Amino acid sequence: MERKSISIIVTGFILSVFILAGCGQGGLPEKFEEEAVKEKAMTAVAYFNERNYQGIIEMGSKELQESITAEQFAEVSDPYLEQCGEYVKVSKTVVLGNTDGQTGETFGGVVMVGKYESGQIQFTIAFNEQMELVQFIIR
């Protein structure tokens, strides 16, 4: 039950970035460079594969850093890695963006599909204008 509640808390915080943004997802906003967003997202995926959850948290905004610990992150993430096995490669990447209709703040991110020995993991990763991590969802 605790693992599920941690997952809900993390997902709730993370999803709020795009739920609160009234304009919906679209192309990458002008303030973002596609290659920089992809590179930073790959860094987060590499940390995930190394189980360096503190590294992911340190990439985050202040709000993200205050919302989860490395131990909580591990409780949610380790089962994915245990089930899927060793990382092989990212097989698909889609770049996207969003604008908060109330504040005008823009977000840039990617949806990546990671191929593993025994399955795949989908990553939805987003950054604010300061390129701080605001979203890291795994499915």
Secondary structure, DSSP 8 states (H G I E B T S, - for coil): -HHHHHHHHHHHHHHHHHHH-TT--BS--TTS-HHHHHHHHHHHHHHHHTT-HHHHHHTB-HHHHHH--HHHHHHHHHHHHHHH-SEEEEEEEEEEEEE-TTT--EEEEEEEEEEETTEEEEEEEEE-TT--EEEEEE-
